[in-house]
Amino acid sequence: MKQFQPVLAIARRELAEAIRSRWVVLTGALFGVLALALSVVGMRSVGAAGFGGFSRTAIGLLNLVLYFVPLLALLLAINSLAAEREEGPLEVLLAQPIARRTVVYGKFAGLAAALIAALCGGFSVAGLAIGLLSAAADVDGYTLLVLRSVALGLAFLSLGLWIASAARNRLRALTWGLLLWFATVLLYDLLILGLTALLGGSLLRAALGVLLAANPVDLVRVSTLIHLGGADSFGLTAQALIGFLRGAGGSAVLAALLAAWIVLPLLGAAHTFARRDFAA
């Protein structure tokens, strides 16, 4: 247990800093309000009043998750590591008799706790209200959406720490982070559309499978659509892959890929941070 004590100490510090900055409360409240608003809007679009059930709310909420959660996680990680390196507190931490990898793992644990608290807090309040006021509530489906949202946030938290570990300063880290967000969230479907114009048949299907594995945003999109049965609502990646990813086997593959997007970038961040010469 002693080897985990520095990680826990750093994690507690990161969580305390996040709570002190009040972004956890504000983000959780924002998600709760938007979830309720999307439910009301969904019902009014079909001429009804009150709250829509999970499926109608989740389709709109999924888009919010795909756009906002990766950006939030990237900014959180970059601000924690790159900003502290420029402002001085990180130097004090590195002067302690602990491994540099411990610093990365501790920061990830603390930031992950803050991110999970924010997302689950907002979603839980909205989910409780929807469950009480809607006759079409789907508790299991709503819970899966929350878990996938958390996993997406953790994946981009790892990526943000990796970027912050490699970048020379905070401005460059923020630039790389925003470019990553723009490429994975906004430009990815344009690449898919280009491939569909050039390829066809089994070759296209294989290419789309590779592209799915290479983007955690698409992993969350497709896995959620499999549950909702609404592949036609989104891009060509989901429509082409939804058929053979149904069932327990497909869900396990998607979950394993998403887990890899959390673990591998975190290991990369720890390796990069341990090799950096911050005096240079």
C-alpha positions in Angstrom: 0.0 0.0 0.0 2.9 2.4 0.6 3.7 2.7 -3.1 0.1 4.0 -3.7 0.2 6.6 -1.0 2.0 9.3 -3.1 -0.6 8.7 -5.9 -3.5 9.1 -3.5 -1.9 12.2 -1.9 -1.6 13.9 -5.4 -5.0 12.7 -6.3 -6.6 14.3 -3.2 -4.8 17.5 -4.0 -6.0 17.6 -7.6 -9.6 16.8 -6.5 -9.5 19.6 -3.8 -8.2 22.1 -6.4 -11.0 21.2 -8.8 -13.6 21.5 -6.1 -12.1 24.8 -5.0 -12.4 26.2 -8.5 -16.1 25.3 -8.5 -16.0 23.9 -12.0 -17.2 20.5 -10.8 -20.5 22.0 -9.5 -21.0 24.3 -12.5 -20.3 21.5 -15.0 -22.6 19.1 -13.2 -25.4 21.7 -13.0 -25.0 22.5 -16.7 -25.3 18.9 -17.8 -28.4 18.4 -15.6 -30.1 21.5 -17.0 -29.3 20.6 -20.6 -30.5 17.0 -20.1 -33.9 18.2 -18.8 -34.1 20.8 -21.5 -33.5 18.3 -24.2 -36.2 16.1 -22.8 -38.8 18.9 -22.8 -37.8 20.0 -26.3 -38.0 16.4 -27.6 -41.6 16.0 -26.4 -42.7 19.4 -27.7 -41.4 18.5 -31.2 -44.0 15.8 -31.4 -46.8 18.0 -30.0 -46.7 16.6 -26.4 -46.0 18.2 -23.1 -43.7 17.1 -20.3 -40.7 14.8 -20.4 -39.5 12.5 -23.1 -38.2 9.1 -22.2 -34.6 8.0 -22.4 -34.4 7.3 -26.1 -35.6 10.8 -27.2 -33.5 12.5 -24.6 -30.4 10.4 -25.2 -30.2 11.1 -29.0 -29.9 14.9 -28.3 -27.8 14.4 -25.2 -25.4 12.1 -27.1 -24.4 15.0 -29.4 -23.8 17.2 -26.4 -21.6 14.6 -24.8 -19.6 14.0 -28.0 -18.8 17.7 -28.4 -18.4 19.0 -24.9 -16.9 16.1 -22.8 -13.7 15.7 -24.8 -13.1 19.4 -24.8 -13.7 19.7 -21.1 -11.3 16.8 -20.3 -8.6 18.1 -22.6 -8.7 21.6 -21.1 -8.8 20.1 -17.6 -5.7 17.9 -18.1 -3.7 20.5 -20.0 -4.4 23.2 -17.4 -3.4 20.9 -14.5 -0.1 19.8 -15.9 1.2 22.4 -18.3 0.0 25.4 -16.3 1.5 24.1 -13.1 4.8 23.6 -14.9 4.9 27.2 -15.9 3.6 28.7 -12.7 5.9 26.8 -10.4 3.9 24.3 -8.2 5.0 21.4 -10.3 8.7 22.1 -9.5 8.0 21.7 -5.8 6.2 18.5 -6.5 9.1 17.1 -8.6 11.5 18.0 -5.9 9.9 15.4 -3.6 11.3 11.8 -3.4 8.7 10.3 -5.7 8.8 8.9 -9.2 7.7 11.2 -12.0 5.2 8.5 -13.2 3.6 8.8 -9.8 2.8 12.5 -10.5 1.0 11.6 -13.8 -1.0 8.8 -12.2 -1.9 10.9 -9.2 -3.1 13.8 -11.4 -5.1 11.4 -13.5 -6.8 9.8 -10.5 -7.7 13.2 -9.0 -8.9 14.8 -12.2 -10.8 11.6 -13.1 -12.6 11.7 -9.7 -13.5 15.4 -10.4 -14.7 14.6 -13.9 -16.8 11.6 -12.8 -18.4 13.7 -10.0 -19.3 16.4 -12.4 -20.8 14.2 -15.1 -22.6 11.7 -12.8 -23.9 14.5 -10.6 -25.6 16.3 -13.5 -26.8 13.2 -15.2 -28.1 11.7 -12.0 -30.3 14.7 -11.2 -31.7 14.8 -14.8 -32.1 11.0 -14.9 -34.1 11.0 -11.6 -36.4 13.7 -12.9 -36.9 11.9 -16.2 -37.6 8.6 -14.5 -40.2 10.1 -12.2 -42.0 12.2 -14.8 -41.8 10.0 -17.9 -43.6 6.8 -18.6 -40.9 5.7 -21.0 -37.9 5.8 -18.8 -35.0 3.4 -19.5 -32.8 3.3 -16.4 -30.3 0.8 -17.9 -30.0 2.7 -21.1 -29.5 6.0 -19.3 -26.9 4.4 -17.0 -25.0 3.1 -20.1 -25.0 6.6 -21.6 -23.5 8.0 -18.4 -20.8 5.3 -18.2 -19.9 5.9 -21.9 -19.7 9.6 -21.3 -17.4 9.0 -18.3 -15.2 6.7 -20.4 -15.0 9.2 -23.2 -13.9 11.9 -20.7 -11.3 9.6 -19.2 -9.9 8.8 -22.6 -9.4 12.5 -23.5 -8.1 13.1 -20.0 -5.3 10.7 -20.7 -4.7 12.3 -24.1 -4.6 15.7 -22.5 -2.0 14.6 -20.0 0.1 13.1 -22.8 -0.1 16.3 -24.8 0.8 18.4 -21.7 3.7 16.1 -21.0 5.1 16.5 -24.5 4.5 20.2 -25.2 7.1 22.8 -24.3 4.6 25.3 -22.9 0.9 25.7 -22.0 0.1 27.6 -25.3 1.5 24.9 -27.4 -0.3 22.2 -25.4 -3.6 24.1 -25.7 -3.1 24.4 -29.5 -2.4 20.7 -29.9 -5.4 19.8 -27.6 -7.8 22.0 -29.6 -6.5 20.6 -32.9 -7.0 17.1 -31.6 -10.6 18.0 -30.5 -11.3 19.6 -33.9 -10.0 16.6 -35.8 -11.7 13.8 -33.8 -15.0 15.6 -33.2 -15.5 17.7 -36.3 -13.3 16.6 -39.2 -13.6 12.8 -38.8 -16.8 12.4 -40.6 -15.4 14.3 -43.6 -12.6 11.7 -43.8 -15.2 9.0 -43.7 -17.2 10.6 -46.5 -14.1 10.8 -48.6 -13.4 7.2 -48.1 -16.9 6.2 -49.1 -16.4 8.0 -52.4 -13.1 6.2 -53.1 -13.7 2.7 -51.7 -16.5 0.1 -51.7 -17.5 -3.3 -50.5 -15.4 -5.2 -48.1 -12.5 -2.8 -48.4 -14.7 0.1 -47.3 -16.0 -1.9 -44.4 -12.5 -2.7 -43.3 -11.4 0.9 -43.6 -14.4 2.1 -41.5 -13.6 -0.5 -38.9 -10.0 0.8 -38.5 -11.3 4.4 -38.4 -13.8 3.4 -35.7 -11.0 1.9 -33.5 -8.9 5.0 -34.1 -11.4 7.5 -32.6 -12.8 7.2 -29.1 -15.6 9.7 -30.1 -16.9 7.3 -32.8 -16.6 4.4 -30.3 -19.0 6.1 -27.9 -21.3 7.2 -30.8 -21.6 3.7 -32.3 -21.9 1.8 -28.9 -24.7 4.2 -27.9 -26.5 3.9 -31.2 -26.4 0.1 -31.0 -28.5 0.4 -27.8 -30.8 3.1 -29.1 -31.3 1.5 -32.5 -30.8 4.8 -34.2 -27.9 4.3 -36.6 -29.6 6.3 -39.3 -29.4 9.4 -37.2 -25.6 9.7 -37.5 -22.8 9.2 -39.9 -21.8 6.5 -42.3 -19.4 4.8 -39.8 -22.3 3.9 -37.6 -24.5 2.7 -40.4 -21.8 0.5 -41.9 -20.7 -1.1 -38.7 -23.9 -1.3 -36.7 -24.9 -4.7 -38.1 -21.9 -6.8 -37.1 -21.3 -5.0 -33.8 -24.6 -5.9 -32.3 -24.8 -8.4 -29.5 -22.5 -9.2 -26.5 -19.4 -9.9 -28.7 -19.6 -6.5 -30.5 -20.3 -4.6 -27.2 -17.3 -6.3 -25.6 -15.0 -5.3 -28.5 -16.2 -1.7 -28.3 -15.7 -1.6 -24.5 -12.2 -3.1 -24.9 -11.2 -0.5 -27.5 -12.5 2.3 -25.4 -10.6 1.0 -22.4 -7.4 0.9 -24.5 -8.0 4.6 -25.3 -7.9 5.3 -21.6 -5.0 3.1 -20.6 -2.5 3.5 -23.5 -2.4 7.3 -23.6 -2.0 7.4 -19.9 1.0 5.1 -20.1 2.3 7.2 -22.9 1.9 10.4 -20.8 3.7 8.8 -17.8 6.6 7.6 -20.1 6.9 11.0 -21.8 6.8 12.9 -18.5 9.4 10.7 -16.9 11.8 11.4 -19.8 11.3 15.1 -20.1 14.1 17.5 -19.2 12.2 20.4 -17.7 15.4 22.5 -17.2 15.8 22.7 -21.0 
